[in-house]
Amino acid sequence: MNKLFLGKILLALVFALPAQAMAMGARVDVGVSIPLPPPIVFSAPPEMVVIPETNVYVVPDVDLDIFFYGGWWWRPWEGRWYRSESYNSGWTHYQSVPSFYGEVPSRWRDDYRQRRWGGQPWNYHRIPQQEVRKNWNNWERDRHWEKQNNWGVQGLRHQPRPHQPGPVIQPQQPRPQPHEKPEIREPIRHNPTYPQPQPHKYPEVREPIRHNPSYPQSREIRQPYHQESPEFREQDRRRESELQSREIQRQQRLQQQEREVQQPDRRREQQENRREDKQDREDDKQDRRQRNR
């Protein structure tokens, strides 16, 4: 009887405590997780095609839409957009529709199968994904595909757009990326350790000795002194040589300062290339492991 009575008391406390907590205004948090898309298995690293009149790359050999733009891989799934730094893993939810998607025609697959774009023959070029990841930024800056026979479309009349440095996509939670930060260079300042460049001085020109009408005119007209004196001519040549030497030294100092400013940029670019090469090797190793399985 005592055990039964104690059990009833404990059961009453279990139901009474949550009700009391709700009456005191306790807050209940409910977390909603967004599902992630299933991974896509590739037998080999995919080849890509650039969509004409854009800088958007697409994988044409799979039924799902997978794009590459601005250094990221993009894919839609169940009404949401996801992006990743790799084409086969690491997908995260993106809050809105990417800006580049407005430039992608809805019937691009039909144009790809028919090899035609806007009614014109489309001789597209298949590009390995490693080459796209390594060169997409330079291609976009130099308008590579526009100059390369108009993306392979014969007779295409493309209206050039003003170039925008860097991707225009803003992430949901910004993370510092080396290629997303605008490059800011410090102005070249005068270095006090070097002598300050002197202004260019022209040699002094003396006025010729003119005839004074108050004196009787001499039969012999003498040449100006600076034209007939070899010492003065030698002095002029020496002065001009010194001025040229100073100008050359000044140009060399400016070039040295510019190289010192650009050196960190080259190091940053080399580090980024090494990181991308390392990522490519890891992707290849992962692909080989999947094939061996």
PyMOL commands that set and color helices and strands:
alter all, ss='L'
color gray80, all
select helices_A, chain A and resi 2-23+99-103+108-114+129-142+144-147+150-152+225-228+230-292
alter helices_A, ss='H'
color red, helices_A
select strands_A, chain A and resi 47-50+57-58+67-69+72-77+80-84+92-94+116-117+120-121+127-128
alter strands_A, ss='S'
color yellow, strands_A
deselect
rebuild
show_as cartoon
